[in-house]
Amino acid sequence: MGAAWLWVEVLGFLLLKCFAQDSNAIIGPYTEIDSCNGQNNSCNLFDNPLQDPTPNYFPAADRVGTSNLFPMPLCNGHTIEEATIDQLQDYMSHGTLTALQLASCYLRRVLQVNEYVNDVLELNPDFLAIAAALDAERAAGNVRGPLHGIPFLIKDNIASKDQMETTAGSLALLGSVVPRDAHVVSRLRAAGAVLFGKATLSEWADMRSNNYSEGFSGRGGQARGPYNLTQNPGGSSSGSAAAVAANIVPIAFGTETDGSVIQPAELNAVVGIKPTVGLTSRAGVVPESLHQDTVGSFGRTVRDATYALDGVFGPDPRDNYTLAQIGQTPTGGYVQFLTDRFALRNATFGIPWNTFWTLADPEQQSQLLQIVDTIRAAGATIINGTELPSADVLVDRDGWNWMYGDVRGRPNESEYTIVKVDFYNNIRDYLSELTNTNIRSLEDIIAYNYANDGTEGGHPWPLGIPAFYSGQDGFLASLASKGEMNETYYQALEFCRYQSRERGIDAMLANNGRRLDAVLVPPDVGQTYQIAAQAGYPMITIPAGYRSDTGMPFGLSLMGTAWSEPILVKLASAIEDLQFTSNGSAGGRQLPKFYSYLSKNVPIGGELGGG
């Protein structure tokens, strides 16, 4: 898997170093760490081997347990670890850093950490050429916008019409050719962003199995988060979130059907924006459910994640759900709503204590309530007890469960009824546009997995593989539905929409006449993002606290109604600004320490919850 492409990239990097006419144009960023015989343009790598590979190449044993285990070298004299998009743009606008140098520095970061975290599945062979072309544009006075020259990753279920694969992590789709870029990718290219590569993920975005190792795929192996490599990195957009957390890229993109942006964001201490269904096009995205799928963004700050969102939202004729946003979205995008902590003085937040907060463990409750107290002290109004009226039929108090209706003996009230039917039909439509493949249906995928049990785990363990412990029971459930949109299906669709919208989030926000701006929830309680997923409503999570036993992060999330991204971006950025100025009392992002960095356990630890 990873070794093949990694060696190709290493070889390419060395060839660039040794044979570029102006080697310093590409290798210049590494003058602090990467010289031979003290000369930047020397290529006597084999005559004078590296004498001390720690800490910039190999992690140093005396740094274990610190945030400096994998120190990120300077990039042409600039610190890019934790650098924001605005800082990177400032460097490039002043001519002290080029997009080509920046992309090369992030390549070095991949070579430094990816063997451990496995968050980058594939690098784009064209990324250096793209960066060089964007540098030429900048030199000519053309800067496309805030994403000009900024590298990004996309989840491996988002199509790119280039030399990279689009496989949803499945070996079954290797070599298949997509008809065009996904709409979100074409928008990012137009914005001047540099497509750096594809991120690892939970195979088929968690649709294939109901008991599985989050972040694992047959093609990509196990993605790991940089805070603790033994623990659940969140999914299914595992590598996208973890790569941003590990400073492999500034921003990345994932997809969510139920939790797949919010969960990996909060478990990797990054900002995740899961938009209203219909704000970002799903055209060119390997589907799961037409009714719940959405493309979301990851960044280390709210501003960066919002820049990323601005780069991808917009109507698309190939996805008619996006036409609903016309008249609902702001001219000029969402970055204009970013603000500071003083905006909290006029904000009103709800706390659905019994519905969600009581399901969080005591340590999380303690840390999150301290943040809430700091928000209150900054002038916000906090109203406790703003409960979800439909909690009795939507919230399984034992954990995230999209089969909760089935568990209660009511498949006509089950989210899973909708998703398994949608997947059967939606994946057939997606596969019909691919060329150079014989995979045309869910039946074909299932047959491939059975025929390749040792890698794709078609049968449950022990006949298959531990990562797919239950085999492909999710696929088999979808197959059994045959995609039939019958009375049970439509009843489930109507039920989930009404209970999560009118009797759900909208009712919480209405708060019996005392209107809330947003609802604050602990996203480590997966039932929170499950309700937002069923409603198709937006949610933003920001870094909050850390577990004392594992070092794993958890977040604080804001929920709103449809098309409420402006208020959510505003309030999330206000809370984040409060974090920056409150000396730790409001929580926030900390650098990862790569706990258990040598561990390669499969399956990983921690609870599931995402699709």
N, C-alpha and C positions, 0 to 999 in steps of 0.2 A: 504494500500500500504506500505509506508515506515515504519509504526509503527511495523508491524509484524516482519520484518527482524531485525529492530533496537533492539527490545527487545531480540531477540535471541542472537544478538551479545553482548548486555550488559550482559546478563546472562552468556554467555561464558567467557566474560572478568572477571566477578566476580568469576566464578568458577576457572579460571586460577589463579587468585590472591589468593584465599583462599586455594586451594588444590594442587597446584604445589609443588613438593618436594623441589624445590629450587625457591621459589616465587620471589626472587630478580632477577633471570635470566630473568623473563618476566616483572616483575613490577619495576625492578630497575630504568628504565628511569624516573619514576614518583616520585622519592624520594623528589623532590622539592615541590610537590603539593599533593601527594596522600598517605600520611601516616595516620595511625590510632593510636591515643595515642602516636604519635611520634615514632612508631616502624613500619618498612616497612612490617614486616611479620604478623602484627596483622590483624585479620579478624573480629573484633568486630564492623562491619559497622553499625549494627542496635542498638548497645548499646551506641555508641558514634557518632551520626550523624554529618555530615559535618556542621560546624558552619558558615562558610562564603563561599558560593558557587561562589561568584564573585571574580575576573574576569575570573578565569580559567574554570569554569563550566557554569556559566550564564554571559551574557554580562552586564557590569556595566553601570548604567544609566549615571554616570558622565563621561563616556568615549565615549558617542555617538558623532559621527562626527569626530572621530580620527581613526588613523590606529591601535590603540591599543584596539579597542572594543572587539576583540577576540584574546587576546595575546596567542601566542603559547609557551607552557612551554618548558623548556630545556629538552633535551633527553639524559639522562645519563651524564648530565653536558655540553652537546653540544647544541648550537643554530642551530636548523634545519629549522627555518623559513627562507625562501629564500636561503637555502643552495643549492649549486650546486652539481652535481654528483661527480665532482672531490673532493670537500670538504668531502662529505659523504664517498667516497672511502678512503680518507686519514684517517678519523676516524676509519674506519673498518680495514684498513691495519695496523694501530698502536695498534689495540686491545682495543681501548677505547670505541668502539661502535660495537655491533653485528647487523647482518641483522634482527635477531629476535627482538632485542630491537627497532631497527628503525621501523620495521613494526608495533610493538606495539604502538609506539609513533604516527604513522599515524592513527592507529585505534582510539586513544584518540582524534586526531584532527577531525575525522569523527563524533565521539560522541559529540564533542564540537560545530561544526558549521553546520553539514548536516541537522539538523532539520530546519535550516533557509534557506540554499541555495539549498538543495535537489539536489546535483550534483552526489551523489553516489546512484545508483539504487540498487545495490546488492553487498555484500562483499563475497569474495571467502572463503568458509569454510576451505580451505586448506592452506591459505596464511601463517599462523604461522608455519605449518609443512614444507612448502617449504623453508621459511626463515631459519629454524633450520637446514635443510639438507644442505643448501648453506653455513651456518656457519661451518658445519662439513667439507665441501670441502675446505673452506679457511684454516681451522686449519690443514688440511692435506697437505697444500701447493698448492692447485689447485684453482686458480682464473681464471674464464672463460674470463673475460674482463671487460670493464668499467661499464657494467650493472649488474655485479655480486652483488646480494643482494639488488638491487634497486627496490622499489615497483612501479607499474604502473597500470593504469586503461585502459580499452578498452571500446569503445562505444558498446552499447548493440545490435548492428547489426553485431558484429564480433564474430564468433563462438569460443567457448571453450569447449572441450570435457572433462568436469568435472562435479561438482555438481551444477554449475551455469546454469541459463537459458540463452537462446539466442532468443530474441523475437522482436527486432527492436522496443521495447516499446509497442507492441500490446498484449493485453490480449488473442488474438486469438492463439498465438503461445506458451502460457504457457504450460509447460509439454512436449513440443516437444523435440526430442533428435537429436542432430546434429551427422553426421557420423564421424567427426574428428575435431581436432583443425583447425581453419583457418591457412593458411600457415604463416602469420605474427606472430601468437601466438606461433606456434611451433618454429619459429626462436627465439623469445624472450625467451622462456623457455630454449632453447639451449644456449642462451647468458647468462643465469643465473639470469635474471630479475625475480622479484616476482610478479606474477599476483595477484593483490590486490582486484580487483572486476570489476564490470561493471558500466559504467557511464550512466546517463540519457541522453535523446536525444529528438529531434523532431520525433514523431512517423513515422515509415516507411521512415525516412530520408527526411521528407517534401514532399514525393510523393503523399500522400493521399489527401491533401487539398491545395487549392490555397489562402484561407483566413483563417489563423490559428494563434494560439499563439506559437511563436517560442520557442522551448525547451519543449513543452508539449507532453506527451504521456498518453494513457489510463492506462498503467501499472505504469508508473513512476511519473505521475503528472507533475508539472511545475518546470523545472530547472531554477535557478536564478544565475545571476552573482554577485560576491561579491562587485562590485563597486557601484551598485545601484540595489536593489532587485526588483524594480518596472519596470525596463527597459529591453528591448530585450537583452538576453544573447548571441545572435547569434546562428546560427544553420546551419545544424542540429546536429553538434557535440557539443552541448551546454554544457553538463556536463563534457565532456573531457577537454575542455578549461577552464571552470570555476573552476574545481577542482584543476587544476594546479595553477590558479590565487589565489585560497584560501589557498594554501599550504597544500592541502589534500594529494597530491602526487607530486613527482618531475617531472614526465613526464606522458603523456597519449597519446592515439591514437584515431583518428577519421577517418571518410571517407568523401570524397567530390565527388559530381557530378557537382555541380555548386555553389561554395562559402562556402561549409560546413566545411572546415578547416580554410580558410582565415577569414571569417566573425566572427566566435566566437573567434578566436585568437585575432583579433584586438579589439573586444569589451570587452575583458578580460585582455588586456595589457600583453599578453604572445606572445612568438614567435610561429608562425605556419609555417610549411613547407608542402606545397602541391606539391608532386612530379609529374614528367612527368607520364602520364598514361602508365603503363607497367613497371614502376620501382619497384612498390610494388604489390604483388599478391592480387587479389580479391577473390581467392578461399576460400570459407568458410565465405564470407561476404554477408550479405543480399543485393541483388543487386538493382540498379536503372537503370543504363544504362551501358552496356558493353563498349560503346565508350567513356565514360567520367568518370567512377568511378575510384577512386584511394584512397589508404590508406595513411594518413599523420600523422605527429607527432606534439606534443605540448611540450614546455618547457619554463622555465622562462628566459633562455638565449639561444643564437644561438648555443652555444656548446652543451648544454643539448638536444636541439631539434635535433641536428645533431647526437649525440650519439644514440638517439632514432631511427632516420632514418637509421643509419648504422645497427641497430639491426633487421630491417625488410626487407630491399631491397634485391633483388636477384631473379633469374629466378625460375619459378615453372612450372613443366609439366602440372599442372592442370589449368593454365592460360596462354594460348599461347601468349597473349599480352606481357608477361614478357620476352619472348624469343627475342624480339626486342632489349632488353638492352644489349645483348651479344656483346662485343666489344665497347660498349658505356659507360661503367661504370669503375671507377678507381679501380685498385687493392688496397686493404687496406681501402676502404670506403671513406667517405666524410670529416671525422674529420680532415684529413691531410690538408685540404684547409682553415681551420680556421686561421685567421691572426689578425693583429692589425690595428690601424688607419693609419699607414704609408702606407699601401697598397692603400689608396685612392689617393695617388699622381699620380698614373698611370691609374686611372679609368676614364671612360667617361660615363656619365649618360644622358639619354634623359628625357625631361619633355613634355609629350603630353598635353599641357596647354588647348587648346580648346576642345580636345576630352574628357578629364576627370577632369582636375583640376578646370575648371570653374564650374563644377557641385558640388564641395565641398562648404560648407557654409563658410562665411568670417572668422569665428573664426578658423576653421580648416586650411584654407588657410594661415592665419597669422602664426600660430604655425608651420605648416609644412614648410613654406618658410623660417622660421628662421633656421630650421634644415638643409634645403638645402643650405642656406648661410654658415652654419658651415661646411658642407661637402665640399663646394667650398673653404672655407678658409683653409681646411686641405690639399688642393692640387688637388682635383678632378676637372675635366672638366664637366661643366653643360651646356647642349645645350637645349635651350627652343624651343618649337614649333615642336617637333618630333611627329607629329600627326599620328593617325591611318587612313590609306587611306580608309578603309572600314567602317568608323564610320557612314556614311550615311545610311548603311543598317544593321548595327549590334548594334548600340548604341541608345537606347531609352532615350532621354534626360529627360524623366519624372521619370526615375528610373530603377532599375533592372527589367528585364522582359524577361523571356525565351519564351514568346509568341509574341515577337516583330514582327516576320514574319507574324503570324496570324493577329495581329493588323493592319498590312499593307496590309492585304488581300492576303498574299502569304504564305500559309502553306508549300509550297515547299522550303521556305527560313527560316523555323522556327526551332529553337532548340527543342521546345516542341514536334514537330512532331517526332523527333528522340527519345526523352526520353520516351514518352508515349508508343510508339511501343516497344522499348527495354524492358521497365519494364514488359509489359504483358508477353513477352517470357522469360526474364531472371528470373522473380520471379517463374514462373512455373518450370523452371529447378532447381532452388534452393530448392523449396518445395519438389520436387520429391525425394530428398535424405534424407529428414527427416523421422524419425519414431515416433511412439507414438502420432500421430496427424491425424486428418481428414482434415486438411487444405491443399489442393493440388493445388489450383489455385487462381487467382485474384477473380474469381466469388465467391469462398468460403469465402475469406476475406471480400468482400463486403456484403455478406449475414450475416456474423457474426456481422459486424458493425451495420447493420440494426436491427438485433435481440437484440443488446445490446446498444441501443441508449443512455441510461443514462450514460454509461461509455465510449463508443467508438464513440458516435456522428455520427452515420451513416447518419442521416438526417441533413440538415442545421439547425442552430439556428432559431427559438426557439424550434423546435422539438428535436434537438440534444443537444449539449452542447456548451457554448460560446467559448471554446478553439478551437473547430473545427467549426468556424462560417459558413463556406461554406460546412460543411458536409464532404463528400468524393468525391468531384467533380473531383479531380485529378485521383482517381481510376476510376471513371466513364468515364473520357476521355480516359484513357488507355483501359478500357473495350471496348469502342466504336471502337477503332482501331483494336481490335481482334489480335493485334500483326502482322498485315499484312505488310510485307516489300514490298510495292508497288512502283510505279514510283515516287510518291510524296515523300515517305520516302527516297529513294536513292538520289533524287534531293536535298532534305533538307540536307542530310548528306554531299554530295559533296559541296553544297553551304557554309555551316557553316565551314567546314574544310578549304576551299580555302580562304574565306573571313577573317577567324580568324588567318590563318597561313600565306600563301604567301602574301595575300593582307592586312594582319593584323599585328601580332606581328613581323614576320620576316621582313616585310617592314619597320616597325618602327625601328628595330635594324639596318637594312642596312643604313637607314638615308641618302639615295641618295649618297652613297659612303663614308660618314664619319661615320664609324662603331661605334655603341654604345656597351658598355659592358652589360648594363642593362637599363631598363626603370623604373623610379621612379613614383609611382602612389599613390593616396589616396584611400585605400581600403574601406573606409566608403562609397565611391561611388561604388555601387555594380556592375556597368557595367564593372569595371576593371577586377574583378575575373571572370565575366561571359565570357569575351573574352578568358581568359586563359583556362577556362573550356571547351569551344567549341573547342579550339585548342588542348587540351590535354597537354598543356605546364606547366612547373613548375612556382611556385610563392612562395615567402617568405615574411611574414609580421613580423615587429618588433614593439614593443611599441613606441609610439611617443608622443601624447599629451592627453589632457583631456578637456572635455566640462565644462565651468564655471557654467552652469545652473543645470546639472544633476550629474556631477562628472564622467560621463562615458568616458572611454578611446577611443582613435582611433589610428590607426597605420600608418606606412609608409611601402609601399610594393615595392618589386623588382620583375620585370617580365623578363623572358628570353625565349629562344627557347627550343626545345626539347633537353633533356639530358644536359642542362646547369646548373645543380645543383652545380658543382664545382665552377663556377664563382659566382653564387648567394650566396652560403655559404660563400665564400671568402669576397664578398662585404658587405653582411649583417653583418658578424662578425666585419668587419672593421668599419662600421657605429656604431655598438653597442659599440665597444671599444672607439670610439670617444664620445659616450654618457657618458660612464663611467668617462671620463676625461675632460668634457667640462663645468662642473658646471651648468648643466641644459639647456644650449643653444642648445643642440642637442636633447632635449626631453629624453624619456626613461621610464622605468617601475617605478611605485611607488606602495607602499603597498595599498591594497584596504581598504576602510573605511566602507563598509557594510551600505551605506546609505539606509534608510527606511528598516532596518533589520527586522521589525515586519510585513511588508506588505506581503500580500498573494493574490494580485490581479491576476485575470485570466479573460481575456487575459492580457499579459504584454504589456507595451508601446513600441513605437519605430517602425521603418519600417522593413518590411520583406525583404528577399533576400538571398536565399540559398537553396541548395538541395544536 
